Structure formats: C-alpha cells, structure tokens
Amino acid sequence: MQHRILYRPSFAMAHVELAAGESLRTESGAMVGMSAHLRLESKMQGGLLASLGRAMLAGESMFQSTYTADGAPGEILLAPATPGDILGVELVNQAFLVQAGSWLAGSTTLALETKFAGMQMLGGEGAFLIKVSGSGTLLLSSYGAIHKVVLAAGESYVVDTGHIVAFDAGVKYEMTKAAKGLFNSVASGEGLVFKYTGPGEIYLQSRNLKGFVDAITPMLPKPTNFGG
C-alpha cells in the first residue's frame, strides 16, 4: 500500500494506491473517488457489541467500509468530513490512541477497540479513545493542521482535549482539570486536559471543532414560531 497526501493542510485528501488483492478499511463516508473495479464491503467490524461501543462511547460510526482491489491494482481518494489535515503513520507492532473523529482509515491488519480515557467532566468533553494496534498504515485526520510533539523520557506536556489527534500508546497520560478548583477551570475557558509524560510522540490539531461550533452558534438564525 502506497499513499500520498494532497492539498494539505487546510483541505487535505489522501490518495491511496492498492496492489492487487490489497484492502483498506475506512471510516464510513470517507471515500471521495476510486477505481471502478474496487470492491466495497460495509459491515460492523468486531461484531455488534464492539461496533455499538465505538458508536455510543467514542462517537464513531457503527459501520466501517473495506475496499479491496480485486484482480488488479487500484486507487482510492479519501477525505474527512471537516476541513483540515491528514497524516499517515506506519505502525510496526505498536499501538496508537486516537481521538474520536480522527481515525480516517488504515490497513486491515490493524485492530481497533474503544478505550476509556478518563472521567467525563466540564462541558461534556469526550472521555473515550480509539486504540489502533498492530502493523500497517494508519491515516489520521484533523480539524486544522497537525502539529507533532516529541517528548523525551520524563518530559511532561499538557494538551486541551479538543486539540488532541493521537498519541503513542506508550506515552503515560492522565485526564485532569486544566486549573485547580471548579471556578478556576470555568473562568480560564479550559475544561479538561490531557497531561502526558514521555518518552513518545503526540499529535495535535491547530483548531478545536467544539470551539468553532460554540463561536458561531450565537450568530445562527433563531427559529421563529409563527403559530398561535
């Protein structure tokens, strides 16, 4: 499998080339275009309970799509629902923890499961991540550009939960309030944060989708009741 990322970082699209017989698993609805002979199969990966867990806990679709190049090589174009970047990570017998909504696609050799990250607090920010493990290509998407931070052994770093894309599962982390005390957390405008301790890699997104929604909601037209 070969891939390249086009039009980054604002409106990125992944161009993936599949060898004959090779398959790619994607988030439902991620396909932009593909070779006509690619075979599409959409199903609940891991069974009903695992699919329900991803949908209810991590906000992912219950169904995932698998594209297979039958008989000859082919290509597929992928893009996330929101404007932003795409990053390809090659996993070799390792695991990454991915924020809900940032898993775009991956080799069928990779296993996916929902993992509890910490208590859900302050503003309803998510507390579940997608664990991706094994060997193969992992495609991540973001809202905004992707920024990589490499932590040395013992080095700590704090990231707002709305800006995390993914991180090496070997990095120690905890979910906590941004500031001490409920008032300080609310007054600071920050709710929950991830505190990481290296060594390892973490990937951030330059924009926060929830923050964008909160910013434009007051500007949206209000429904008018013309009834009696």
C-alpha positions in Angstrom: 0.0 0.0 0.0 1.3 3.4 -1.0 -0.2 6.8 -0.1 0.4 10.5 -0.5 -1.5 13.4 1.0 -2.7 16.1 -1.4 -3.8 19.8 -0.7 -2.6 19.9 2.8 -3.0 21.3 5.4 -6.4 23.0 5.0 -8.3 20.7 2.7 -6.2 17.5 2.7 -7.2 14.5 0.7 -5.4 11.1 0.8 -4.5 9.3 -2.4 -4.0 5.6 -1.6 -2.7 3.0 -4.1 -3.7 -0.6 -3.5 -1.9 -3.6 -5.0 -4.0 -6.4 -6.5 -5.7 -8.2 -3.6 -4.9 -5.5 -1.1 -7.5 -4.0 1.2 -8.1 -0.7 3.1 -10.5 -0.1 5.9 -12.0 3.4 6.2 -14.5 5.4 8.3 -18.0 5.3 6.8 -18.4 8.1 4.2 -14.7 8.9 3.8 -14.5 7.8 0.1 -14.2 10.7 -2.4 -13.5 8.6 -5.5 -12.0 5.3 -6.5 -11.1 2.9 -9.3 -14.3 1.3 -10.7 -13.1 -2.3 -10.0 -12.6 -1.8 -6.3 -14.9 -3.9 -4.3 -16.7 -2.3 -1.3 -17.9 -4.1 1.7 -19.5 -2.3 4.7 -20.0 -4.0 8.0 -19.8 -3.8 11.7 -16.1 -4.5 12.5 -15.6 -6.7 15.6 -19.2 -7.6 15.9 -22.3 -5.9 17.2 -21.1 -5.1 20.8 -17.8 -3.7 19.6 -19.5 -1.6 16.9 -22.1 -0.3 19.4 -19.2 0.6 21.8 -17.4 2.7 19.1 -20.7 4.4 18.2 -22.1 5.2 21.6 -18.9 5.8 23.5 -16.4 7.2 21.0 -18.8 8.8 18.6 -17.6 6.7 15.6 -19.9 5.1 13.0 -21.1 1.6 13.7 -20.2 0.6 10.2 -16.8 0.7 8.6 -16.0 0.3 4.9 -13.4 -2.1 3.4 -12.2 -1.5 -0.1 -10.4 -4.3 -2.0 -8.5 -4.2 -5.3 -9.9 -7.3 -7.0 -7.7 -8.7 -9.8 -5.7 -5.6 -10.5 -4.1 -2.6 -8.7 -6.4 0.4 -7.9 -6.6 3.7 -6.2 -9.0 5.4 -3.7 -9.3 9.0 -2.6 -10.3 9.7 1.0 -11.2 12.9 2.9 -12.6 13.7 6.4 -15.9 15.5 6.9 -14.3 18.7 8.2 -11.6 20.9 6.6 -8.1 20.0 7.9 -5.0 17.9 7.5 -4.3 14.1 7.0 -1.3 12.3 8.3 -0.1 8.8 7.6 1.7 6.8 10.4 3.4 3.5 9.8 2.8 1.2 12.8 5.2 -1.7 13.4 4.0 -3.9 16.2 2.8 -0.9 18.2 -0.3 0.9 19.3 -1.7 4.5 19.0 -4.6 6.0 20.9 -6.7 8.2 18.6 -9.2 10.8 19.5 -12.8 10.1 18.3 -13.3 11.5 14.8 -9.5 11.5 13.9 -9.4 7.9 12.7 -9.8 8.1 8.9 -8.5 4.8 7.5 -6.0 2.0 8.0 -4.7 -1.3 6.8 -7.0 -4.3 7.6 -4.1 -5.8 9.6 -4.7 -3.2 12.3 -7.0 -3.9 15.2 -9.4 -1.3 16.6 -11.0 -1.1 20.0 -12.6 1.6 22.2 -10.6 2.6 25.3 -11.8 4.6 28.4 -9.5 7.6 28.8 -10.8 9.3 32.0 -13.8 10.8 33.7 -16.2 12.9 31.6 -16.3 16.4 33.1 -16.9 20.1 32.4 -18.7 20.8 29.2 -19.2 17.2 28.0 -15.8 16.7 26.5 -15.2 13.1 25.4 -13.6 10.5 27.6 -13.1 7.7 25.1 -10.3 7.0 22.6 -9.8 4.5 19.7 -6.9 2.1 20.3 -5.3 1.1 17.0 -2.7 -1.7 17.3 -0.6 -4.0 15.1 1.4 -3.4 11.9 0.3 -1.4 8.9 -0.6 2.1 7.7 -2.8 4.4 9.9 -4.4 7.5 8.4 -5.3 10.2 10.8 -7.4 13.3 10.1 -7.6 16.6 12.0 -9.6 19.8 12.2 -6.9 22.3 11.2 -3.2 21.5 10.7 -1.4 18.7 12.5 1.5 19.5 14.9 3.8 16.8 16.2 5.4 17.0 19.7 8.2 14.6 20.6 8.6 14.1 24.4 11.9 13.0 26.0 11.9 10.5 28.8 10.3 12.1 31.9 9.2 15.2 29.9 5.6 16.4 30.5 3.2 18.3 28.3 -0.4 19.4 28.6 -2.9 19.4 25.8 -6.5 20.6 25.7 -8.7 17.5 25.0 -10.3 19.3 22.0 -6.9 19.6 20.3 -5.6 16.1 20.6 -5.4 13.9 17.4 -3.5 10.8 18.5 -0.5 9.7 20.6 1.8 6.7 21.1 0.2 4.3 23.5 3.4 4.0 25.4 3.2 7.7 26.5 1.9 7.9 30.0 -1.2 10.2 30.3 -4.0 11.3 32.6 -7.1 13.4 32.1 -7.5 16.2 34.6 -8.9 19.7 35.0 -6.9 22.5 33.4 -6.8 24.5 36.6 -7.2 23.8 40.3 -10.8 24.3 41.6 -14.0 24.3 39.6 -14.2 28.2 39.4 -10.7 28.5 38.0 -11.3 25.8 35.4 -14.5 27.5 34.2 -13.1 31.0 34.4 -10.0 30.0 32.3 -12.1 28.8 29.5 -10.4 25.4 29.7 -12.2 22.3 30.8 -10.3 19.0 30.7 -6.8 18.5 29.5 -4.5 15.5 28.9 -1.3 15.6 30.8 1.4 13.5 29.0 4.7 12.2 30.2 7.3 10.9 27.7 9.0 9.3 26.0 6.9 9.2 22.9 5.0 11.2 20.3 1.8 13.1 20.4 -0.1 14.8 17.5 -2.2 17.9 18.0 -4.6 19.8 15.8 -4.4 23.5 15.4 -8.1 24.1 15.7 -10.9 22.9 18.1 -14.1 21.9 16.4 -16.2 22.3 19.5 -14.7 25.8 20.0 -15.7 26.7 16.4 -19.2 25.5 16.9 -19.5 27.5 20.2 -18.2 30.6 18.4 -20.7 30.5 15.5 -23.8 29.3 17.4 -24.8 32.7 18.7 -24.7 34.0 15.1 -27.1 31.4 13.7 -30.7 32.4 12.9 -33.1 31.6 15.7 -36.2 29.5 14.9 -39.3 31.6 14.7 -42.7 30.4 15.9 -45.4 31.7 13.7 -48.1 29.5 15.3 -50.7 30.7 17.7 
